[in-house]
Amino acid sequence: MHDIRAIRENPAAFDAALARRGDAPLSSDVLELDAARRAKIAAAEAAQADQNAASKQVGAAKAKGDDAEFERLRALVADKKAEIAAMQSDAKDLDAQLTDMLARIPNSPAEDVPAGADEADNVEVNRWGEPAQYDFAPKEHYEIAGVAASMDFETAAKTSGARFVMLKGSVARIHRALAQFMLDTHVDVNGLTEVNSPVLVRDEAMYGTDKLPKFGDDSYRTTNGWWLVPTSEVPLTYTVAEEVLEASDLPMRMTAHTLCFRSEAGSAGRDTSGMLRQHQFEKVEMVSITLPDASDDEQKRMLRCAEDILERLGIPYRTVILCTGDMGFGARRTFDIEAWLPGQNAYREISSVSTTGDFQARRMNARFKPADGGKPQFVHTLNGSGLAVGRCLIAVLENGQRADGSVSLPQVLAPYLGGKTTLTADGMLA
């Protein structure tokens, strides 16, 4: 959420940031509502002062025996009380309107984010690995002989509908091995703290991590008011809500492996084949809570953590910085990592690593005490996929495929697969 004081002080900069995202200027609307709210508050305070003065005079009039003045002043006090209540109610309503307006305005892009309209304007900043050359036409993951029988879309559709899959046998085990490998690497190598977090959260957690009110349609809500998490960014980040942390406790670095749920609103017709875009999927998430002057370096660190997972798996990838028109609502800067999928002959997103600055912290009121003992300041929050497990499974299967329908698996997964390094054409581990 934006700082209303910053908008008052420099409305032109606020509008310029919106313009970089392709949005219309909003400072005049925001400041008009803010001025009306402040005017109501000031009027209520002035009326309160009048009421206090009249209250003092009531006693004096009674002591003098001036019944007419006593009744006049008592009526004035009652009128002021009603007037103040009405003004305070109006101010509260205007404050709620202002808060809602600010909650729907996207974060301001960092200065180094490239301008652009959509994903075509994203800028590549890194590339690792060379896509393998095959002496056969590479298939998509669900078409590979050793995979097909264990990737059951028909039964999942019968049970749950479209955009679900049941993984069975060896493919299910490889999927599980990938998640365990990611967690172990983030904990043992990258120093993140593992968290087993809830996948049901309250409105406050979704709002605090900028998923509400704008993106309610993208998530699922239970009949008794909980939300199924779109990512464990929500519960991990919200752990610091309403907290005042010690500067010495930062950075806080967390990771979690959870189920994630998304309605995929607006994605009709996109990636309908295979398991690239599902309503239910698994992800190993990374979240960092940092000091403001450390957040840019922390984003680079998190990006390397995610890239390193792919390098250890031997998956070619490229990293792009998202342009202003393709960046997420709450992000100040985002890097996407795109894994090479030979079955599609394309790079596809497998991780996004974003810094939100203090955008989420303002919504959650998450602060820290400066080391010099000054006034508490808002922390910075960051999040990133480390990685999306299902998409990583796709990348492993497609990049390791062989002409006979078998798949060569990454050596780093062998300890999680009983020493096996191959998925045979008949779906067995060997």
C-alpha positions as CSV (number, residue, x, y, z in Angstrom):
1,M,0.0,0.0,0.0
2,H,1.2,3.5,-0.8
3,D,2.1,6.1,1.8
4,I,-0.5,8.9,1.7
5,R,2.0,11.4,3.0
6,A,4.3,10.6,0.0
7,I,1.5,11.2,-2.4
8,R,0.7,14.5,-0.7
9,E,4.3,15.6,-0.9
10,N,4.9,14.6,-4.5
11,P,1.8,13.7,-6.5
12,A,3.6,14.1,-9.8
13,A,6.1,11.3,-8.9
14,F,3.2,9.1,-7.8
15,D,1.4,9.6,-11.2
16,A,4.6,9.1,-13.1
17,A,5.1,5.7,-11.4
18,L,1.5,4.7,-12.4
19,A,2.2,5.9,-16.0
20,R,5.2,3.6,-16.2
21,R,2.8,0.7,-15.5
22,G,0.4,2.0,-18.2
23,D,-2.1,3.3,-15.7
24,A,-4.0,6.6,-15.6
25,P,-3.0,9.2,-13.0
26,L,-4.8,8.9,-9.7
27,S,-3.2,11.5,-7.4
28,S,-6.0,14.0,-7.8
29,D,-8.7,11.4,-6.9
30,V,-6.6,10.2,-3.9
31,L,-5.9,13.7,-2.7
32,E,-9.5,14.9,-3.1
33,L,-10.7,12.0,-0.9
34,D,-7.9,12.6,1.5
35,A,-8.7,16.3,1.8
36,A,-12.4,15.5,2.5
37,R,-11.4,13.0,5.2
38,R,-9.0,15.5,6.8
39,A,-11.6,18.3,6.7
40,K,-14.2,16.1,8.5
41,I,-11.6,15.2,11.1
42,A,-10.7,18.9,11.6
43,A,-14.4,19.9,11.8
44,A,-15.0,17.1,14.4
45,E,-12.1,18.3,16.4
46,A,-13.3,21.9,16.3
47,A,-16.8,20.8,17.3
48,Q,-15.3,18.8,20.2
49,A,-13.5,21.9,21.4
50,D,-16.8,23.9,21.3
51,Q,-18.5,21.1,23.2
52,N,-15.8,21.1,25.8
53,A,-16.0,24.8,26.3
54,A,-19.8,24.7,26.5
55,S,-19.6,21.9,29.1
56,K,-17.5,24.0,31.3
57,Q,-20.0,26.9,31.0
58,V,-22.9,24.7,31.9
59,G,-21.6,24.2,35.5
60,A,-21.0,28.0,35.8
61,A,-24.5,28.8,34.7
62,K,-26.0,26.4,37.1
63,A,-23.9,27.8,40.0
64,K,-25.2,31.3,39.2
65,G,-28.8,30.1,39.1
66,D,-29.2,31.2,35.5
67,D,-31.7,28.6,34.4
68,A,-32.2,29.9,30.9
69,E,-28.5,30.0,30.2
70,F,-28.1,26.6,31.8
71,E,-30.7,25.1,29.5
72,R,-29.3,26.8,26.4
73,L,-25.8,25.5,27.1
74,R,-27.0,22.0,27.9
75,A,-28.9,21.9,24.6
76,L,-25.8,23.2,22.8
77,V,-23.7,20.4,24.3
78,A,-26.2,17.8,23.2
79,D,-26.3,19.3,19.7
80,K,-22.5,19.3,19.5
81,K,-22.4,15.7,20.7
82,A,-24.7,14.6,17.9
83,E,-22.8,16.8,15.4
84,I,-19.5,15.3,16.4
85,A,-20.8,11.7,16.2
86,A,-22.0,12.4,12.6
87,M,-18.7,14.0,11.6
88,Q,-16.7,11.2,13.1
89,S,-18.9,8.7,11.3
90,D,-18.4,10.6,8.0
91,A,-14.6,10.7,8.6
92,K,-14.5,7.0,9.3
93,D,-16.4,6.3,6.1
94,L,-14.1,8.5,4.1
95,D,-11.1,6.9,5.7
96,A,-12.4,3.4,4.7
97,Q,-12.9,4.7,1.1
98,L,-9.4,6.1,1.0
99,T,-7.9,2.9,2.4
100,D,-9.8,0.8,-0.2
101,M,-8.7,3.1,-3.0
102,L,-5.0,2.9,-2.0
103,A,-5.3,-0.9,-1.6
104,R,-6.3,-1.2,-5.3
105,I,-3.3,0.8,-6.6
106,P,-0.3,-1.2,-7.7
107,N,3.2,-0.8,-6.3
108,S,5.6,1.7,-7.9
109,P,8.3,0.1,-10.1
110,A,11.9,0.4,-9.1
111,E,13.9,2.9,-11.3
112,D,15.8,0.1,-13.0
113,V,12.7,-1.8,-14.2
114,P,12.5,-1.6,-18.0
115,A,9.5,0.2,-19.5
116,G,7.3,-2.0,-21.6
117,A,3.7,-3.1,-22.3
118,D,3.8,-6.9,-21.9
119,E,6.1,-10.0,-21.8
120,A,7.5,-9.2,-25.2
121,D,9.3,-6.3,-23.6
122,N,10.9,-8.2,-20.7
123,V,14.7,-8.1,-20.8
124,E,17.0,-11.2,-20.6
125,V,19.7,-10.7,-18.0
126,N,21.1,-14.2,-17.7
127,R,21.2,-17.5,-19.6
128,W,22.6,-20.9,-18.4
129,G,23.1,-24.2,-20.1
130,E,22.6,-25.2,-23.7
131,P,19.4,-27.0,-24.8
132,A,20.2,-30.6,-25.8
133,Q,20.1,-31.6,-29.4
134,Y,17.9,-34.7,-30.1
135,D,18.0,-37.1,-33.0
136,F,14.2,-37.4,-32.7
137,A,11.4,-35.0,-32.2
138,P,11.2,-34.3,-28.5
139,K,7.8,-34.8,-26.9
140,E,5.9,-32.9,-24.3
141,H,6.0,-34.4,-20.8
142,Y,2.6,-36.1,-20.9
143,E,3.4,-37.8,-24.3
144,I,6.6,-39.5,-23.1
145,A,6.1,-43.3,-23.0
146,G,7.6,-43.7,-19.5
147,V,5.4,-40.9,-18.1
148,A,2.0,-41.2,-19.8
149,A,0.6,-44.1,-17.7
150,S,1.6,-42.4,-14.4
151,M,0.2,-38.9,-15.3
152,D,-3.5,-39.5,-15.1
153,F,-5.7,-36.6,-16.3
154,E,-8.8,-38.6,-17.0
155,T,-9.2,-39.9,-13.5
156,A,-8.4,-36.5,-12.0
157,A,-11.1,-34.9,-14.3
158,K,-13.6,-37.5,-13.2
159,T,-12.8,-36.7,-9.5
160,S,-12.2,-33.0,-9.6
161,G,-12.7,-31.5,-13.1
162,A,-10.4,-29.9,-15.6
163,R,-6.9,-28.7,-14.7
164,F,-6.1,-31.4,-12.2
165,V,-3.8,-34.4,-12.5
166,M,-3.2,-37.6,-10.5
167,L,0.5,-38.6,-10.5
168,K,1.1,-42.2,-9.8
169,G,4.0,-44.6,-9.3
170,S,7.4,-43.5,-10.3
171,V,6.4,-40.1,-11.6
172,A,4.7,-39.3,-8.2
173,R,8.0,-40.4,-6.5
174,I,10.1,-38.2,-8.8
175,H,7.7,-35.2,-8.0
176,R,8.2,-35.9,-4.3
177,A,11.9,-36.2,-4.7
178,L,12.1,-32.8,-6.4
179,A,10.3,-31.1,-3.5
180,Q,12.6,-32.8,-0.9
181,F,15.7,-31.9,-2.9
182,M,14.6,-28.2,-3.1
183,L,13.9,-28.0,0.6
184,D,17.1,-29.7,1.6
185,T,19.1,-27.4,-0.7
186,H,17.4,-24.2,0.7
187,V,17.9,-25.3,4.3
188,D,21.4,-26.9,4.2
189,V,23.0,-24.8,1.5
190,N,21.1,-21.5,1.4
191,G,20.5,-21.2,5.2
192,L,16.7,-20.7,5.0
193,T,14.5,-21.8,7.9
194,E,12.0,-24.4,6.9
195,V,8.4,-23.7,7.9
196,N,5.4,-26.1,7.7
197,S,2.7,-23.5,7.2
198,P,-1.1,-23.6,7.0
199,V,-2.7,-23.6,3.6
200,L,-5.9,-22.0,5.0
201,V,-5.6,-18.3,5.9
202,R,-7.9,-15.5,7.0
203,D,-8.9,-12.4,5.1
204,E,-6.3,-10.3,7.0
205,A,-3.4,-12.5,5.7
206,M,-4.6,-12.3,2.1
207,Y,-5.1,-8.5,2.4
208,G,-1.8,-8.0,4.1
209,T,0.1,-9.7,1.2
210,D,-1.8,-7.7,-1.4
211,K,-4.0,-10.6,-2.7
212,L,-7.1,-8.8,-1.6
213,P,-9.2,-7.0,-2.6
214,K,-8.0,-6.9,-6.2
215,F,-7.4,-10.7,-6.8
216,G,-10.1,-12.4,-4.8
217,D,-11.4,-14.0,-8.0
218,D,-8.1,-15.7,-8.6
219,S,-8.3,-17.6,-5.3
220,Y,-10.6,-20.1,-3.6
221,R,-12.6,-19.3,-0.5
222,T,-14.2,-21.8,1.8
223,T,-17.8,-21.4,2.9
224,N,-16.7,-20.5,6.4
225,G,-14.4,-17.7,5.3
226,W,-10.9,-19.2,5.0
227,W,-8.9,-18.8,1.8
228,L,-6.9,-21.6,0.2
229,V,-3.4,-20.1,-0.3
230,P,-2.3,-19.2,-3.8
231,T,1.2,-19.6,-2.5
232,S,2.8,-20.0,0.9
233,E,4.1,-16.4,0.4
234,V,0.9,-15.5,2.2
235,P,1.3,-17.3,5.5
236,L,5.1,-16.9,5.6
237,T,5.1,-13.2,5.0
238,Y,2.1,-12.6,7.3
239,T,4.1,-14.1,10.3
240,V,5.5,-10.6,10.9
241,A,2.2,-8.7,10.7
242,E,1.6,-6.2,13.5
243,E,5.2,-7.0,14.8
244,V,8.0,-4.6,15.7
245,L,11.1,-6.6,15.1
246,E,14.6,-5.9,16.3
247,A,17.0,-4.8,13.5
248,S,19.4,-7.5,14.6
249,D,16.8,-10.2,13.8
250,L,16.8,-9.3,10.2
251,P,17.0,-10.7,7.6
252,M,14.5,-13.5,8.3
253,R,14.7,-16.1,5.6
254,M,12.0,-18.8,5.3
255,T,11.1,-21.6,3.0
256,A,8.0,-23.9,2.8
257,H,6.7,-26.7,0.6
258,T,2.9,-26.5,0.3
259,L,0.0,-27.2,-1.9
260,C,-1.1,-24.0,-3.7
261,F,-4.5,-23.3,-5.2
262,R,-5.5,-20.9,-8.0
263,S,-8.7,-20.5,-9.9
264,E,-6.7,-19.4,-13.0
265,A,-9.3,-16.8,-13.7
266,G,-8.7,-15.2,-17.1
267,S,-6.5,-18.2,-18.4
268,A,-9.3,-20.0,-20.3
269,G,-7.8,-21.7,-23.3
270,R,-4.1,-21.3,-22.1
271,D,-2.0,-24.4,-21.5
272,T,-4.9,-26.8,-21.4
273,S,-2.7,-29.8,-22.2
274,G,-0.5,-31.4,-19.6
275,M,0.1,-30.2,-16.1
276,L,1.7,-26.8,-16.8
277,R,-1.3,-24.8,-15.5
278,Q,-3.3,-26.4,-12.8
279,H,-5.8,-25.4,-10.1
280,Q,-3.9,-27.3,-7.5
281,F,-0.1,-27.6,-7.5
282,E,2.9,-27.7,-5.2
283,K,5.6,-25.1,-4.7
284,V,8.6,-24.6,-2.6
285,E,8.5,-20.9,-1.7
286,M,11.1,-18.6,-0.4
287,V,10.3,-15.5,1.7
288,S,12.7,-12.9,3.2
289,I,12.0,-10.1,5.6
290,T,14.8,-7.5,5.5
291,L,16.0,-4.0,6.4
292,P,15.1,-1.5,3.6
293,D,18.7,-0.9,2.6
294,A,19.4,-4.6,2.2
295,S,16.4,-5.6,0.1
296,D,17.9,-5.2,-3.3
297,D,20.9,-7.4,-2.4
298,E,18.5,-9.9,-0.8
299,Q,16.6,-10.2,-4.1
300,K,19.8,-11.0,-5.9
301,R,20.6,-13.6,-3.3
302,M,17.1,-15.2,-3.6
303,L,17.4,-15.2,-7.4
304,R,20.7,-17.1,-7.2
305,C,19.1,-19.6,-4.8
306,A,16.4,-20.4,-7.3
307,E,18.8,-20.5,-10.3
308,D,21.1,-22.8,-8.5
309,I,18.3,-25.4,-8.1
310,L,18.0,-25.6,-11.9
311,E,21.8,-25.7,-12.4
312,R,22.1,-28.6,-9.9
313,L,19.3,-30.4,-11.9
314,G,21.1,-29.6,-15.2
315,I,18.1,-27.7,-16.7
316,P,18.9,-25.0,-19.1
317,Y,17.2,-21.7,-18.3
318,R,17.1,-18.0,-18.9
319,T,16.4,-15.2,-16.4
320,V,14.5,-12.0,-17.4
321,I,13.6,-8.9,-15.6
322,L,9.9,-8.1,-16.1
323,C,9.0,-4.8,-17.7
324,T,6.6,-2.4,-16.1
325,G,3.6,-3.7,-18.0
326,D,4.2,-7.4,-17.1
327,M,5.1,-7.0,-13.5
328,G,2.7,-8.2,-10.7
329,F,0.5,-5.9,-8.7
330,G,2.5,-5.8,-5.5
331,A,6.0,-6.1,-7.0
332,R,8.6,-3.3,-7.1
333,R,10.9,-5.5,-9.2
334,T,10.5,-9.0,-10.5
335,F,12.9,-11.5,-12.1
336,D,11.4,-14.5,-13.9
337,I,13.4,-17.7,-14.4
338,E,12.3,-19.6,-17.4
339,A,13.2,-23.3,-17.9
340,W,13.8,-24.8,-21.3
341,L,11.1,-27.2,-22.3
342,P,12.2,-29.1,-25.5
343,G,8.7,-30.5,-26.0
344,Q,7.4,-27.0,-26.5
345,N,10.7,-25.7,-28.0
346,A,10.4,-22.8,-25.6
347,Y,11.4,-21.3,-22.3
348,R,8.6,-21.3,-19.8
349,E,8.4,-19.6,-16.4
350,I,9.3,-21.8,-13.4
351,S,10.0,-19.1,-10.8
352,S,9.3,-15.5,-10.0
353,V,11.5,-13.6,-7.5
354,S,10.0,-10.3,-6.4
355,T,10.7,-7.5,-4.0
356,T,7.7,-5.5,-2.8
357,G,9.7,-2.9,-0.8
358,D,7.5,-1.7,2.0
359,F,4.2,-2.2,0.0
360,Q,3.1,-5.3,1.9
361,A,4.6,-4.2,5.2
362,R,2.3,-1.1,5.3
363,R,-0.7,-3.2,4.8
364,M,0.4,-5.6,7.6
365,N,1.9,-2.9,9.8
366,A,5.2,-4.9,10.0
367,R,8.0,-2.8,11.3
368,F,11.5,-2.9,12.9
369,K,13.4,-0.9,15.5
370,P,16.4,0.9,13.9
371,A,19.7,0.0,15.5
372,D,20.2,3.7,16.4
373,G,17.0,3.7,18.5
374,G,15.0,5.9,16.1
375,K,11.3,5.6,15.3
376,P,10.1,2.2,14.1
377,Q,10.2,1.8,10.3
378,F,8.5,-0.6,7.9
379,V,10.4,-3.7,6.9
380,H,10.8,-4.8,3.3
381,T,9.4,-8.1,2.1
382,L,10.5,-10.4,-0.7
383,N,9.2,-13.7,-2.1
384,G,10.2,-16.2,-4.8
385,S,9.5,-19.6,-6.1
386,G,12.3,-22.0,-5.3
387,L,10.8,-23.7,-7.4
388,A,7.3,-24.6,-8.7
389,V,7.5,-28.4,-8.2
390,G,5.2,-29.5,-11.0
391,R,6.8,-27.3,-13.6
392,C,10.2,-28.5,-12.5
393,L,9.0,-32.1,-12.9
394,I,8.0,-31.2,-16.5
395,A,11.4,-29.7,-17.2
396,V,13.2,-32.8,-15.8
397,L,11.1,-35.2,-17.8
398,E,11.3,-33.3,-21.1
399,N,15.0,-32.5,-20.9
400,G,15.9,-36.1,-19.9
401,Q,13.8,-37.9,-22.5
402,R,15.2,-40.5,-24.8
403,A,14.1,-41.8,-28.1
404,D,12.9,-45.1,-26.6
405,G,10.5,-43.3,-24.2
406,S,12.7,-43.6,-21.2
407,V,14.0,-40.6,-19.2
408,S,17.4,-39.9,-17.8
409,L,17.0,-38.4,-14.4
410,P,19.4,-35.8,-12.7
411,Q,22.1,-37.4,-10.6
412,V,21.2,-35.1,-7.6
413,L,17.8,-36.9,-7.3
414,A,19.4,-40.4,-6.9
415,P,19.6,-40.2,-3.1
416,Y,15.9,-39.5,-3.0
417,L,15.0,-42.3,-5.5
418,G,16.9,-45.2,-3.9
419,G,19.9,-44.6,-6.1
420,K,17.8,-44.9,-9.3
421,T,18.7,-42.6,-12.2
422,T,16.4,-43.7,-15.0
423,L,12.6,-43.7,-15.6
424,T,12.2,-46.7,-18.0
425,A,9.9,-46.6,-21.0
426,D,7.4,-48.8,-19.0
427,G,7.3,-46.3,-16.1
428,M,9.7,-48.0,-13.7
429,L,12.7,-46.6,-11.8
430,A,16.0,-48.2,-12.6
